[in-house]
Amino acid sequence: MPKIRQYAQRDARTDFRKAIEHARTDAEIRNTKVLAEEVGIPYTSFWRLLQEPEKMTLGQLRKLLKTIPLPAAAILAFVGYERKEVKSYE
């Protein structure tokens, strides 16, 4: 089903979560609890941040990116860039 502009924020949030899960498995981190420990954020806070990643601070995002590499396209789409702008980073 094609993505429409009306749901852009929701879709970006979902894509960002999927990118985190994909990067976590690529980094051979077995579950989200272990990832939270490696990032240095309590698990309950980290779980809440995964549900609402727009509440993640820049410091928390920086810690996450040091632990697992995320594709630039996923980060840019989450921050608010449009799909056609992000395509050049894919």
Residue frames as a rotation matrix with the C-alpha (Angstrom) as fourth column:
MET 1
0.583 0.812 0.000 0.00
0.812 -0.583 0.000 0.00
0.000 0.000 -1.000 0.00
PRO 2
-0.104 -0.677 0.729 1.52
0.583 -0.635 -0.507 3.38
0.806 0.372 0.460 -0.94
LYS 3
-0.330 -0.086 -0.940 2.40
0.893 -0.351 -0.281 5.84
-0.306 -0.933 0.192 1.77
ILE 4
0.301 0.495 0.815 0.51
0.677 -0.713 0.183 9.12
0.671 0.497 -0.550 1.76
ARG 5
-0.483 -0.591 0.646 1.48
0.097 -0.770 -0.631 12.47
0.870 -0.242 0.429 3.18
GLN 6
0.384 0.741 0.551 -1.33
-0.532 -0.310 0.788 12.41
0.755 -0.596 0.276 5.75
TYR 7
1.000 -0.002 -0.021 0.37
0.017 0.658 0.753 9.57
0.013 -0.753 0.658 7.63
ALA 8
0.461 -0.887 0.032 3.96
-0.092 -0.083 -0.992 10.70
0.883 0.454 -0.120 7.02
GLN 9
-0.072 -0.510 0.857 4.82
-0.914 -0.309 -0.261 11.18
0.398 -0.803 -0.444 10.69
ARG 10
0.568 0.355 0.742 3.35
-0.659 0.736 0.153 7.84
-0.492 -0.576 0.652 11.74
ASP 11
0.975 -0.215 -0.061 5.08
0.114 0.713 -0.691 6.06
0.192 0.667 0.720 8.86
ALA 12
0.235 -0.938 0.255 8.41
-0.410 -0.333 -0.849 7.72
0.882 0.095 -0.462 9.68
ARG 13
0.078 -0.138 0.987 8.08
-0.994 0.070 0.089 6.58
-0.082 -0.988 -0.132 13.31
THR 14
0.834 0.296 0.465 7.33
-0.276 0.955 -0.113 3.00
-0.477 -0.034 0.878 12.21
ASP 15
0.813 -0.576 -0.080 10.20
0.096 0.269 -0.958 3.00
0.574 0.772 0.274 9.69
PHE 16
0.090 -0.793 0.602 12.57
-0.768 -0.440 -0.465 4.35
0.634 -0.420 -0.649 12.35
ARG 17
0.321 0.102 0.941 11.61
-0.818 0.531 0.222 1.56
-0.478 -0.841 0.254 14.76
LYS 18
0.980 0.052 0.191 12.07
0.052 0.864 -0.500 -1.03
-0.191 0.500 0.845 12.02
ALA 19
0.535 -0.843 0.062 15.50
-0.218 -0.208 -0.953 0.42
0.816 0.497 -0.295 11.20
ILE 20
0.017 -0.496 0.868 16.49
-0.991 -0.123 -0.051 0.15
0.132 -0.860 -0.494 14.87
GLU 21
0.605 0.272 0.749 15.34
-0.460 0.887 0.049 -3.48
-0.650 -0.374 0.661 15.02
HIS 22
0.963 -0.268 -0.004 17.15
0.132 0.490 -0.862 -4.32
0.233 0.830 0.508 11.78
ALA 23
0.258 -0.915 0.310 20.38
-0.515 -0.402 -0.757 -2.62
0.817 0.036 -0.575 12.93
ARG 24
0.226 -0.119 0.967 20.10
-0.947 0.204 0.246 -4.37
-0.227 -0.972 -0.066 16.30
THR 25
0.843 0.122 0.523 19.94
-0.070 0.990 -0.119 -7.79
-0.533 0.064 0.844 14.70
ASP 26
0.788 -0.615 0.039 22.79
0.073 0.031 -0.997 -6.90
0.611 0.788 0.069 12.31
ALA 27
0.044 -0.776 0.629 24.90
-0.774 -0.425 -0.470 -5.89
0.632 -0.466 -0.619 15.31
GLU 28
-0.195 -0.034 -0.980 24.05
0.187 0.980 -0.071 -9.29
0.963 -0.197 -0.185 16.85
ILE 29
-0.870 0.116 0.479 22.38
-0.488 -0.334 -0.806 -7.75
0.067 -0.936 0.347 19.89
ARG 30
-0.906 0.399 -0.141 19.86
0.369 0.908 0.197 -10.37
0.207 0.127 -0.970 20.91
ASN 31
0.060 0.995 -0.084 17.05
0.966 -0.037 0.257 -8.22
0.252 -0.096 -0.963 22.32
THR 32
0.357 0.192 0.914 15.94
0.220 -0.968 0.117 -4.70
0.908 0.160 -0.388 23.13
LYS 33
0.997 0.013 -0.072 16.83
0.073 -0.151 0.986 -5.04
0.002 -0.988 -0.152 26.81
VAL 34
0.276 -0.960 0.047 20.47
0.842 0.265 0.470 -5.74
-0.463 -0.090 0.882 25.96
LEU 35
-0.079 -0.246 0.966 20.45
0.782 -0.617 -0.093 -2.81
0.619 0.748 0.241 23.51
ALA 36
0.773 0.429 0.468 19.11
0.051 -0.777 0.628 -0.51
0.633 -0.461 -0.622 26.24
GLU 37
0.818 -0.531 -0.223 21.93
0.352 0.154 0.923 -1.61
-0.456 -0.833 0.313 28.55
GLU 38
-0.045 -0.884 0.465 24.55
0.980 0.051 0.192 -0.99
-0.193 0.465 0.864 25.86
VAL 39
0.100 0.159 0.982 23.12
0.513 -0.854 0.086 2.45
0.853 0.495 -0.167 25.10
GLY 40
-0.837 -0.457 -0.303 23.07
0.461 -0.289 -0.839 3.26
0.295 -0.841 0.452 28.81
ILE 41
-0.503 0.778 0.376 19.37
-0.734 -0.615 0.290 4.06
0.457 -0.130 0.880 29.11
PRO 42
-0.658 0.335 0.674 17.13
-0.391 0.613 -0.686 2.19
-0.644 -0.715 -0.273 31.58
TYR 43
-0.919 0.230 0.320 15.05
0.385 0.696 0.606 -0.42
-0.083 0.680 -0.729 29.77
THR 44
-0.014 0.990 -0.142 11.66
0.869 -0.059 -0.492 1.05
-0.495 -0.130 -0.859 30.67
SER 45
0.180 0.004 -0.984 12.72
-0.161 -0.986 -0.034 4.48
-0.970 0.164 -0.177 29.42
PHE 46
-0.790 -0.557 -0.258 14.22
-0.362 0.084 0.928 2.98
-0.495 0.826 -0.268 26.29
TRP 47
-0.657 0.629 0.416 11.05
0.723 0.681 0.113 1.00
-0.213 0.375 -0.902 25.56
ARG 48
0.326 0.781 -0.533 8.98
0.563 -0.613 -0.554 4.18
-0.759 -0.119 -0.639 25.94
LEU 49
-0.129 -0.470 -0.873 11.36
-0.453 -0.755 0.473 5.99
-0.882 0.457 -0.116 23.58
LEU 50
-0.955 -0.179 0.235 10.91
0.098 0.559 0.823 3.26
-0.279 0.810 -0.516 20.98
GLN 51
-0.178 0.967 0.185 7.15
0.931 0.226 -0.288 3.73
-0.320 0.121 -0.940 21.18
GLU 52
0.910 0.413 -0.031 7.47
0.390 -0.880 -0.273 7.51
-0.140 0.236 -0.961 20.84
PRO 53
0.115 -0.988 0.105 10.90
0.987 0.126 0.103 8.17
-0.115 0.091 0.989 19.33
GLU 54
0.214 -0.019 0.977 10.16
0.431 -0.895 -0.112 11.84
0.876 0.445 -0.184 18.75
LYS 55
0.955 0.131 0.266 10.67
-0.180 -0.456 0.871 12.31
0.235 -0.880 -0.412 22.51
MET 56
0.543 -0.830 -0.127 14.24
0.837 0.524 0.155 11.04
-0.063 -0.190 0.980 22.21
THR 57
0.766 -0.352 -0.538 16.79
-0.162 -0.915 0.369 13.71
-0.623 -0.195 -0.758 23.06
LEU 58
0.719 -0.562 -0.408 19.78
-0.559 -0.118 -0.821 14.40
0.414 0.819 -0.399 20.86
GLY 59
-0.222 -0.829 0.514 22.08
-0.975 0.201 -0.097 12.88
-0.023 -0.522 -0.853 23.49
GLN 60
0.097 0.349 0.932 20.04
-0.364 0.884 -0.293 9.68
-0.926 -0.311 0.213 23.59
LEU 61
0.967 0.243 -0.072 20.00
-0.139 0.269 -0.953 9.50
-0.212 0.932 0.294 19.79
ARG 62
0.340 -0.924 -0.176 23.76
-0.849 -0.222 -0.479 10.03
0.404 0.312 -0.860 19.74
LYS 63
-0.307 -0.420 0.854 24.26
-0.793 0.609 0.014 7.16
-0.526 -0.673 -0.521 22.23
LEU 64
0.533 0.601 0.595 22.02
-0.130 0.753 -0.645 4.93
-0.836 0.267 0.480 20.13
LEU 65
0.940 -0.170 -0.296 23.95
-0.309 -0.057 -0.949 5.74
0.144 0.984 -0.107 16.94
LYS 66
-0.037 -0.985 0.170 27.26
-0.990 0.012 -0.143 4.99
0.139 -0.174 -0.975 18.65
THR 67
-0.224 0.019 0.974 25.93
-0.517 0.845 -0.136 1.57
-0.826 -0.534 -0.180 19.62
ILE 68
-0.038 0.271 0.962 24.22
0.665 0.725 -0.178 0.58
-0.746 0.633 -0.207 16.37
PRO 69
-0.892 -0.290 -0.347 24.69
-0.051 -0.698 0.714 2.21
-0.450 0.654 0.608 12.97
LEU 70
0.145 0.975 0.167 21.40
0.429 0.090 -0.899 3.35
-0.892 0.202 -0.405 11.47
PRO 71
-0.277 -0.211 0.937 21.00
0.960 -0.097 0.262 4.24
0.036 0.973 0.229 7.80
ALA 72
-0.932 -0.150 -0.330 21.01
0.181 -0.981 -0.065 7.97
-0.314 -0.120 0.942 7.12
ALA 73
-0.691 0.719 0.069 17.76
-0.096 -0.186 0.978 7.65
0.716 0.669 0.198 5.17
ALA 74
-0.004 0.708 -0.706 15.89
0.773 0.450 0.448 6.34
0.635 -0.544 -0.549 8.24
ILE 75
-0.388 -0.213 -0.897 17.15
0.824 -0.516 -0.235 9.16
-0.413 -0.830 0.376 10.44
LEU 76
-0.994 -0.032 -0.105 16.41
-0.019 -0.894 0.449 11.89
-0.109 0.448 0.888 7.88
ALA 77
-0.447 0.893 -0.055 12.90
0.150 0.135 0.979 10.59
0.882 0.430 -0.194 7.22
PHE 78
0.026 0.437 -0.899 12.24
0.958 0.246 0.147 10.48
0.285 -0.865 -0.412 10.95
VAL 79
-0.642 -0.366 -0.673 13.51
0.591 -0.796 -0.130 14.04
-0.488 -0.482 0.728 11.44
GLY 80
0.173 0.856 -0.487 11.07
0.179 -0.514 -0.839 15.29
-0.969 0.058 -0.242 8.84
TYR 81
-0.663 -0.423 -0.618 12.66
-0.530 -0.317 0.786 15.20
-0.529 0.849 -0.014 5.41
GLU 82
0.461 0.863 -0.209 10.36
-0.743 0.246 -0.622 14.16
-0.485 0.442 0.754 2.59
ARG 83
0.601 -0.145 0.786 10.81
0.231 0.973 0.004 10.88
-0.765 0.179 0.619 0.69
LYS 84
0.872 -0.266 0.412 12.16
0.404 -0.085 -0.911 12.53
0.278 0.960 0.034 -2.46
GLU 85
0.577 -0.700 0.421 14.79
-0.721 -0.679 -0.141 14.37
0.385 -0.222 -0.896 -0.39
VAL 86
0.371 -0.384 0.846 15.78
-0.646 0.548 0.532 11.18
-0.668 -0.743 -0.045 1.43
LYS 87
0.968 0.096 0.230 16.13
0.077 0.764 -0.641 9.09
-0.237 0.638 0.732 -1.74
SER 88
0.612 -0.791 -0.018 19.57
-0.402 -0.291 -0.868 10.58
0.681 0.539 -0.496 -2.42
TYR 89
-0.109 -0.657 0.746 20.83
-0.993 0.037 -0.113 9.07
0.047 -0.753 -0.656 0.88
GLU 90
0.669 0.431 0.606 19.56
-0.501 0.863 -0.060 5.55
-0.549 -0.264 0.793 0.23
